[in-house]
Structure formats: C-alpha cells, structure tokens
C-alpha cells in the first residue's frame, strides 16, 4: 500500500479510503468485519463513515458496526485513521427535532458524543461537515470545533460537498482565529463528473486540503456496466441505469470500455487509478459490499496508466478546463 500526507497535515494515510456506507444496509456485520480486517491486512489505514449511515430508522448502525470491530482489539483502533461526519438529523425518517441536525454548536457537541459512543473510541481522527450549513456562521462552528479539539475528542476537521468559496471562507476565518481550519474536502469527483476541477479542487490545493473523492465509479457507471450486461446479463440499476438511458452517455461509456478492453484493463480499476493521477487527490473512497470488490480496488493502487490510455480517457471524458478560462475568455 502507498501512503501520503493528508493535505498540509503530518497525518499519513493510505492512497485508498475504505468507505463503509454499505455496512449495515447491504453488508451484514460479520462480512463488514471481514472486509475491514482484509483492508487493514492490505495496509489500508483510512476508514470513512458518517453518523447517518445505516439510513432510515437504522441511522448510526454503520458506526456501531465499526465500533464493535474496534472493540475486538488487536490494535485495530490504533492502526486506523477514522473519519466520520455530522450534519444530517438522526431521527430516522422523521423531521429532525429542532437543533438535532446541521452544524449548530449544540448539535455538533451532541453528535460527536453520540458518534464516539457508537464507535467505541475516545477520539475521532477526522471530523467532517457533511454539507454546508447556510444558517450557522463559521464563527460558531469553529468555536465548537476548538472546544472538541481541546477536549481531545477530535483531532482534525474536514468538509464534504463544499463549494470552493466556502472552503476559502472557512479557512480564512480559521486563520484569523489562529486555528488549523479544514484539512480535507470530500467531494464528488470521477471521470464522468469533473466539475470539481473548476473551483473545489483548486481551492483545496490553495488552502492545503487533501481531496477525498467519493463515488469514484459514478454509481457503477464506470465499472464495466455495459460489458456486464453483454457477458452476464446483469443489467445496470440506479444511477447507472438512468444515465445509460441517454444515447450519448451510453456511447461515451461504450467508448470508455472499448479503450480499456484494448489495453486489457478492468474499467473499475482504471477509474480508480485515474483518480490517483489527479493533482490534489489524496485518496478516493471505495465502498465494497464484498471482499472481492475490495480486492479489485486494491489492485488499482498498483495499476499504472500509460500516456495513451490517459490521453484516451481525457478525450472521452474531457474536463471543464481551468477556472475562470472554462467559462470566461
């Protein structure tokens, strides 16, 4: 496994992040534990979750599964950089009770204590804001985070799904307060969705944030979906099926799969390997439902994409170009 620093911090993390969103809803606890053991055995030390994972009436279930795995001992907690998130309400599918969601100081305080209990740990390495909160000023958010850092409950703070200007706003205020500010941004970024290159990734690079892309296969669209239909009769579902209904998108994905087939490369592994070549990217999040899917993701770290493949991928999925030239002169 390769390692790198998380943004401008001294924290060393693996080039892949184990995403745990499927643990509970799609993967039972025993299999989830087996996947985490396999990830750790492979040297993957960066695990990502969120307080709302488990969804519906089972929100918090994923953190509990991870906590039960930590409780097995064997250095599991000490070896893992655990990242979780706060924003969404935890009241099942009901409308959140007032002050039970978003980024008010009171909800941050309540949410971090609940996550610590579920995770069965004394501290969270990376505490991430799952979304911007247009109602809460950063003065209040940073005051709450400063207290948690002083109490030893969290080490670093990061953002998720932030626009570039909010990254700048948050870190300019943190600098004026004399605190560290955001050290990472978790954003939607992959071959088929490159808008983050316009503002989000440049802002992250300017302020020293590590970039953690989520949905590297774009809901399965970049995982060889057409090939699976042809060879195994396994039809696409969800976001991938909706996208393939568009004739132009289907042609684009077919060209992508044809290019990789020509070079003998698995599509899903190529999509991950491409992200690892991108400026500013610390580690993409992989969310395996099975150990086989984890093994495929791990192979991407060793995969080197040649110039011909990289040029071909850029031709099929052209990025927006630098900002502001992408939308100005």
N, C-alpha and C positions, 0 to 999 in steps of 0.2 A: 504494500500500500504506500502511496505517496502522501506526503503531508505538506501543509503550507500554513502560513500565518493567517489568522482571521483579521483581514483588514490591517489597520495600523497597530493592532494589539500584539502582545507577546504570546497569545494563545495559539498553540499548534493543533491543527485539525486535519482530518483525512480529506482527500480530494473528492470523496463522495459522502453525502449525508444520508443516514438511514431515516427515511420518512415513515412514520408509524400510523398514519391516518387509517389504514386498513385493519389495524389491530383492534379487535372487538367486533366491528361491523361485518368484516369479511373473513378475518383470520382469527380462529379460536386462540385462547390464551396459551395453551401448550405449544402450538405451532408458532405463535408470536415469540415465545421464549426461545424456541429452537432457532428462529431466524436471527434474533438478537445475539445468541451465542455464536452462530456462524459468522455474523458480521464482525463481532469482536475478535474471533479467531483469525479473520482475514485482515485484521488491523484497522477496521473501520471504527473510529472512536467518536464520531459526531452524530448524535441522535436528535431528531426533531419531532416535536409533538405540539399539542395545543390543549388548553383546558376544555374546549368544546368537543374535541374528538371523542367519538362514541356516538354522537349525534342524538337528536330526539330526546327521549326520556333517559338515554344512557350517556349523556354528556359527562365527561370525566372518566369514562370507562377505560379509555386508552392510557391515560396517565396512571390509572390503578394497575393495569397490566404491567406497565414498565416498573412501577413501584414494587410489585410482587417479584419481578425479575431481579431488581436491585437487592431485595431482601434475601435472595439466595446466597449472597456474599460472593466469595471468591474474587474480590477486587472489582466486581462489576461496576459499582458506582464510581470508584476511584479512577477507573480507566476511561469512563465515558464523559464527554462534554455534552451535557443535556440542555437542550433548548426547548422552551415552551412559550406559549403565547397567552395574551389577555386581550379581550375586547368584548366578545360575544357574551350574551346572557346565559346563565346556567340553569334556567328554569324550564328545562325540557323544551317543548314546542310552544309553551305559553308565552305571552307577552312578558318580558322581564319586569320584575318588581322595580320601582324607582331606585336608582343607584346600584342596581345589580348587573350592570353592563357598562360598556365603554371605558373611558380612561380617567374618570374622576379619581382623586386621591383615595377616596374611601373605597371605591371598587378595586383599585389596584391593590390596596392593603388587604382587602378581603380575599381577592382572587389569588394572590401569591401564597397566602397562608393555606388556602384550600389545595392549591397545586402541590405545595410542599408535603402536605399530609398524604395526598394520593400517591405522590412519587416516593414517599417514604425516605426523604432526604432532608438534610439541614439547609441546603442551598441549591440554587438554580444557576447554572453557568451563564446562560444567555436568556434573558427575559425579553420577549419581543412583543411590540404593539401590533396586533393582528390587522389593524386598519387605522386610518386617521380618524381622529375624533374632532369634528368641527365645532363641538360645544365646549371643549375643555382646553384652556390655554396651556402652552408648553411650560409656563412658569409653574403651574400646579403639577403637571406631570413630572417634571424634573425634581420638584421638591419631594414628591412621593418616592421617586427612584433613589434620590440621595439618601433618604432615611433607610430604605431597604438595603442599600449598599453598606451603610454604616452599621446596620444590624447584622450584616453578614448573610442575609437571605438571598441576595443575588450578587453576581459578580459584574456582568456586563449587560447593557441594554441594546436592543436592536429593533428594527422596524420591519414591517411586512406590508406589501401593497401600498407603499408611499409613493406619491409623485415626487419628482426631483425637487420642486420648490419647497416641499415640506421637509425633505431631508436637510436642505440648506437652512430653513427656518429653525428646525430643531437643534442643529449643531451650532448655529451662530449664537443662539440663546445659551446653550450649554457652555460654550466658550466664554461668554460674558460672566457666567456663574463660576467659572473655573473648574468645571467638571468634564468628564470624558465625553459624554454625549453618546450618540448612536455609533456602534461599531460594525453593524451589518445591516443589509437590506435584503429581505427575501421577496423576490418578485417573479411574476410570470415571464419566462424567457425560454425560448427554444427556436429551432429552425423556422417553424411556421408562424411564430409570434415574436417579432424582433423589435417591436416599438420601444422596448426598454432601452435600446441603444441610443434613442434620441435625447432623453433627458435623465432618466433614472440612473443608468449606469455611469454616465459622465459625472453626475452629482455625487454618486457613491465614490467614484475614484478621486474626485476633488477633495472630499472630506475624509478619505481614508477608511471607507466602509467596505467590508467584504461583501461580495454579491453572492447570494444563495438562490439560484433559480429553482422554482417549483414547476411541476408539470413538464419535465424535460421531453417527454414523448407526446405532449399535447393531447392528453386523454386517450392515448393509444394510437393516434393518427400516424405517428412516426415510427411505430413499432412493427412495420411489415403487415399492415392490416389487409391490403389487397392480396398479398401473397397468401396469407392465412385463409382468406375466402376461397381462393382458387385451389389450394392444396388440401385444405382440411374441411372446407365447407363451413368454417367458423365465421359467421357474419359479424361485422362491426356493430357496436352498440353505443348508446350515449352520445357524447360529443363527437366521436369519430364518425358514427353513422350519419349524424346530422351534417357534418362537413362533407362527407363523400357524396351526399345527395346533390351537391353543386358540381356540375360537369367540369368546370375549370379547376376546382380543387382536386377532383379525382384524377384529372390529367396530370396535375402537378405531383401528386403523391405517386402516381404510376411512374413518372419520370424519375422521381427520387429512388424508388425501389429498383428500377431498371439500372440506374447508375451504380448502386451499391451491389446489385447482383453481378454486374460486370466485373467488379473488383473483389467479389467473394466476401463481402462484409455484411453482417447482420444489421438491418435497419435500426433496431433499438440501440444497439451498441454504438453505431455510428452517430446517432443523435446525441448520446451522452458524451462520446469522445469529442464531438464538435464543440460542445459547451466548454469542455476542458481546455480548448484552444483559445477561448474568447478572452479579450482583455478585461481585467477586473473581476473575473469569476473565481470565487474561492472553491465552491463545490456545489454541484447540482444535487437536488433531493431525489432519491429513488424510493419508491413506496411499494416494495414487493409484497405480494399476497402469499407467495410460496418461496421456499429456499431456492428452487430452480430459477425464479426471477431474480433473486439476489445474486446468484452465480453469474447470470448473464450481465448484470450491471457491473459486477466486479471486473469482468473481462474488459469493459470499456476503458478502465484506467490504464491497461496495458496496450490499448489499440492506438497506433499512430496513423493518422490520416495523411496520405500523400498530397502533394500540391494539386495533382489532377483531380482528386476527389474533392478537396476543399474548394477549388475553383468551380467544379461542377455543382456543388451544393449551393454556393453563392449565386450561381446562375439560375438555379431552380427556385431558391428562396432568397431573393435579393433583400438586403436590409434597407432601412429607410435612409441611410447615409447620415453624416454628422449634422448636428443641430448648431446653428439655425439654417444651414445651407439646404437641409432636407425640405424646408418649407419656405425658404426665402431665396434671395438671389445667389 
